Amino acid sequence: MNVSSWLAHWTAVCLAGLFALAPASAQTDKPVRILCVGDSITAGYTDNPKWQVPFEFGYRSGLYSRLLKGGYRFQFVGSSPQPWNGASGKPVNDPVLDLRKLDQDHHRGYGGASTAAILAGIRNWIAADDPDLVLLMIGINDGGSQAARENLGKILQAVFAAKPGVGIIVAQITPKAKFVQAIVDYNTYIRETLVPSFQAQGKRITTVDQYANLLKDGAIDRSLFSNGINHPGAVAYERMAQTWYEGIRALPLVGTGSGVPRKLEEK
């Protein structure tokens, strides 16, 4: 290979590595498939079963709006029926932004789910939903236990085994309204041990801090909870949407299943 051919080859390689999820104007292939995985917070529950606090799809509606405004082509995937199956009462309001009408109310959020429950289903979900990007937030129903740490690592292993090129953003989970030290320790483990261990293997993975979105001046702010226990309210869900959005933008390489890595960038 002569010098000019060599330079052309490596220019193409470098450019391919710069783009993971591009604006719609720059894309020619299919929308990026985003799978939100977790418990009731992923589903978007508020003060159920009373539902006096309106249901607005939790952080997913805010994330949808941000991605759309940024000009990105994407499709939320997953087939959890919650909350519309009435497992904890059906929402009584009409959401301001109804993701159902946009074919974007797709996720794998299940009320009361533990890390063990997610581990039990994740391989089948990856096969069925074929995501390019997984947004994973799970562990609050385990209380940040040691078993949750072990299960979370197995979940990540299962996802990468099922689809090696997938991108994953693991959330440091939200707090409960009453301080739990084990949750803080769990988040530290995610941030300082678990995610770096997969990054060292060359995996497309990073983490975001969702815990801070329910704090004020460094302390848990109970006014940011919709049910006084663990479900965020509207303000906190909006903060979470922004955190996810920034995390997606920062993820260096998100595989699309097409063999072409793309990077999420602002126009």
N, C-alpha and C positions, 0 to 999 in steps of 0.2 A: 504494500500500500504506500503510494507516494505521499508527500507532505500535505498537499492540498486535499487529497481524499481523506487522510487521517484527521485533518482539522474539520472537515465537513461532517465526518462520522461523530466526533466528540461534541461538536456543536449541537447536533441533533439529539444526542444522549442527554446533554446538559439541559436543553430546552424542555425535553420530555419530563425531566425531574422537577421542573419549576412549577408545573401546573397540576393541581390535584382536583379542584372543583371550580370551574370557571364560570363567569357570568353567561347568561343565555346567549348573548350576542356572539360569544366566542366558542360556543359548543356546537358540535355537529352530531354527537351521539346521544344516547338515552339519558334521561334525568338521573341524577344520583339518588339511590334508594337509601333512605334513612330509617333505621329501626330504633325506636325508643323502647327501652326495656327496663322494667322495674315493678314497683308495687302500686299502691293506690295514688301515690303522688305523681307517678308517671301517667296514670289514668286521668288525674286532675281532680280528684275528690276534694270537697270542701268540708262543710259541717254535716255531711250525711249521717243518718238518713233523713234529717229534717230538711236539709237543702235550703235553709233560709239565706245562706250565702250563695249567690248565683254560681252556677257551673259554667265555666268558660274554657274548658279543655286544659286547665292548668297551664303549664309553661308552653305547651305545644302550640297554642294559638299565637302567643307572642313570638315564638321562634319561627313559625310559619310567616308571620308578617315581616319579620326582619330579613329572612332569606328572600322573600318575594321582593321586598323593597331594594335589596341588594342586586336584584336582577339574575338570580340563580334558578336553574332548572333542577327540581328535586321532587321526590315523591316519598311521603311517609308510608311505611309498610308495616304489616303486622295485623293480626286478626283477633285481638282481645275484644270481647263484646261489652266490656265495662266502660262507663257505668250504666249503659242503656239496657242491660239485661236485668236491672233491678236487684242485683246482689246485695246492695245496701240502699235500696230505694232509688227511684228514678228521679233525675233532676226535674224540677218543676218550671224552670224558666226557659225561655228561648235564648240561646247564646247570641251575643252580639255578632260575633264572627263564627258562623256555624261551619266547622270543618267538614261535617257530613255532606253538606251541599257542594263542597269543593273536591270531594273524594280524597280528603286528606286526614280523615279521622281514623288513622290506622296506627296501631301501636301494640306493645306487649306489656301493658301495665295491668297488674292483677292485685286487687285489694287484699291486704294481709299477707302478701307473698314474702317468703323468706329467701335467703340465698340458696337454701336447699331446694326450694320450689323452682327457682330460676334455673339452677343447675340441672334439675330433672327434665326441663323442657327445652333448654337452649339449643341443643343439637338439631332437634326437629324444627325449631323456629328458624334457624339459620337456613336449613334446607328448603323450608317452605317460603320464606320471605326474601331470600337471596339479597341481603343488604350489602351496600357498599360502605356504609358507615353505621356503627352501632353507638348509641348514646345509652350508657349503662349507669343506673343509679339504684342500688339495692343494699340492704343491710340494716335499715332502721328497725325492722320488725325482729331482728336478731339482737338488737341492743348493742351492736358492735362487738359481739362475742368472738372468741378465738375460732369457733367453728365457722363463723361468718368469714373470717380472714381466709381460712382454708378453702371454703366453698367458692369464694370470689376468685381465688387463683385458679381453681378448677374450671370455673365459668370461662375465664379468659383463655385458658388452654383449649377448651372445647370449641370456642368460637374460632380461634386461629387454626385449629385442626380441621374444622369444617370448611373454612375459607381463609387460607393463609394471607391473601392480599387485602383483607378487610381493614378498615380503620376503626379504632375504638377510642372513645372518650369515656373515661371512668370518672364518675362524680365522687368527690368527697361529700358524703351524704349530709342532708339537713339535720339540724338538732331536733330534739323534742322540746316541748315548752318548758319542761323541767330539765335542768342540766344533767347530763349523763357523761361521766368521764370516759367510759368505755367507747362512746361514739367519737370523742375527740381522739382517743388512741387509735381507733379504727381508721379514721381519716389520715392520721399521721402515717400509719402503715401503708395506706394506699399511695400517699404522696411521696414518701421517702424510701419505701422498700419495694412494694409490689409493682407499680408502674415502671420505675427505673429498671427493675429486673427484666421486664419484657422489652423495654427500649434497648437494653444491652444486647438482646437477641436480634435486634434489627426490626422489631415489629412496629407497625404504624399505630402507636398508642400514646395517649397523653391523659392528663387529668385536669379537672376544673374544681374549684372550691364553691360548692353550693351551700355549705354550712354558714358562711359569712352573710348570706342573703337574708338571714333571719336574726341578725344581730343589730344592736344599736350601741355605739360606743364600746364595742367589744363584749357586750353581754346579751344574752338571749332576750329578745323583745317579744313578749307574749301577745302584743297587739298585732303582730304580723302573722299570727296563726288564725285559721278560720274555725277550728274546732276546739281550740284550747289545749290540744294534746300534741298533734304532730303534723296535721295538714296545713300547708301554707294558705294564706289569704291572697287576694288579688295583687297587692303590692309585691309580696314576696315571689309569687309566680312570675310576675313581669321581670323582676330582678333575675330570676333563674333563667328565663328565656334569653336575656342579654348575656348571661354567663355562658350558656351553651353556645350562643352565636359566636362569641369571642373565642371560645374553645375550638369551634369548627374552623374559624379563620386561621387559627394558630397551628392546626394539625398539619405537619409538614407534607405528608403524602397520604392521600386517601385513594385506595384502589377502587376502581369502578367496575371491575369484572370484565372490562373490555381490553385489559392489558395496557391501557394508557393512563398513567398517573396524572392527576390534576390537582391543582392547589386552589383553595378558596381565596379569592382576592376581591377587594372592592373595585368597582369600576374606576 
